[in-house]
Amino acid sequence: MAEYTSNRPRAYSNPHKRAIRQLLAAEACEPMARRMAAEHPERFKFHPTTWGKFPDGTDKIIIGGYTPTNELAGEHVVLLCSFHNNDVTWSQFQVMIVLLQSFIESLTV
């Protein structure tokens, strides 16, 4: 069986250099995420996410970092969450599930 090798460099290919974390945030945490990315661009890349609802009340979430290409696959992802009520908690759980099914390297919540 042939061994699989990726053309994409590993996030920690240089042990002396820290990997850039792909940063996503709940609506309540977005200002903090923007500050983190602005103050530490060498450590974080922020991907804005749209948190909305369809008229019937179901979630309409457009996760940043997926269009036009998936920039999150194989990357270390940080998700800043706010669990201040059940509605937003369940919405963020849905985003976590999508992220974990998207072949990310790691997820820090």
C-alpha positions in Angstrom: 0.0 0.0 0.0 1.3 3.4 -0.9 2.0 5.9 1.9 -0.1 9.1 1.8 1.9 12.3 1.7 0.3 15.7 1.6 1.6 18.6 -0.3 0.3 20.9 2.5 2.9 21.7 5.1 2.2 20.6 8.7 1.2 23.3 11.1 4.1 22.4 13.4 6.7 21.7 10.7 9.1 24.1 12.4 9.2 23.3 16.1 10.6 26.8 16.9 7.8 28.6 15.1 4.3 28.8 16.5 1.4 27.9 14.2 -1.2 30.4 13.3 -4.5 29.6 14.8 -7.6 30.0 12.8 -10.0 32.0 15.0 -13.8 31.8 15.0 -16.1 33.4 17.5 -19.7 33.5 18.8 -21.5 36.7 18.1 -20.9 37.9 21.8 -17.2 37.2 21.5 -16.5 38.7 18.1 -15.0 42.0 19.4 -12.5 40.0 21.5 -11.6 37.8 18.5 -11.1 40.9 16.3 -8.8 42.4 19.0 -6.8 39.2 19.3 -6.3 39.0 15.5 -5.4 42.7 15.3 -2.9 42.6 18.2 -1.3 39.2 17.3 -1.6 38.7 13.5 1.4 36.3 13.7 -0.7 34.0 15.9 -4.3 34.4 14.9 -6.3 34.7 11.6 -9.9 35.7 12.3 -12.8 34.3 10.1 -16.1 36.2 10.7 -19.1 34.0 11.2 -22.7 35.1 10.5 -25.1 34.0 13.2 -28.8 34.3 12.2 -32.1 32.6 12.1 -34.5 31.6 9.3 -38.1 32.9 9.6 -39.1 29.5 11.2 -36.5 30.0 14.0 -33.9 27.4 12.9 -30.3 28.5 12.8 -28.8 30.2 9.7 -25.1 30.1 10.5 -22.5 30.9 7.8 -19.2 29.8 9.3 -16.2 31.9 8.2 -13.2 30.2 6.6 -15.1 28.0 4.2 -15.6 30.1 1.1 -14.3 30.3 -1.5 -12.0 27.5 -0.2 -11.8 25.6 3.0 -9.1 27.4 4.9 -9.7 25.4 8.1 -8.9 21.8 7.0 -5.7 20.6 8.6 -5.4 23.7 10.7 -5.5 24.4 14.5 -8.8 26.2 15.2 -9.8 28.3 18.2 -13.5 28.8 18.8 -14.4 31.6 21.3 -17.8 30.7 22.7 -20.5 32.3 24.9 -22.9 30.0 26.7 -25.1 32.7 28.2 -28.4 30.9 27.1 -29.5 27.6 25.7 -30.3 29.0 22.2 -26.8 30.3 21.5 -25.2 27.2 23.2 -26.9 24.8 20.8 -26.0 27.0 17.9 -22.3 26.9 18.9 -22.5 23.1 19.4 -23.6 22.8 15.8 -20.6 24.8 14.7 -18.3 22.6 16.7 -19.7 19.5 15.0 -19.2 21.0 11.6 -15.6 21.9 12.5 -14.8 18.5 13.8 -16.2 16.9 10.6 -14.0 19.2 8.5 -10.7 17.5 9.0 -9.2 20.2 11.3 -6.0 19.4 13.2 -7.3 20.5 16.6 -10.1 22.5 18.2 -9.7 24.7 21.2 -12.9 26.0 22.8 
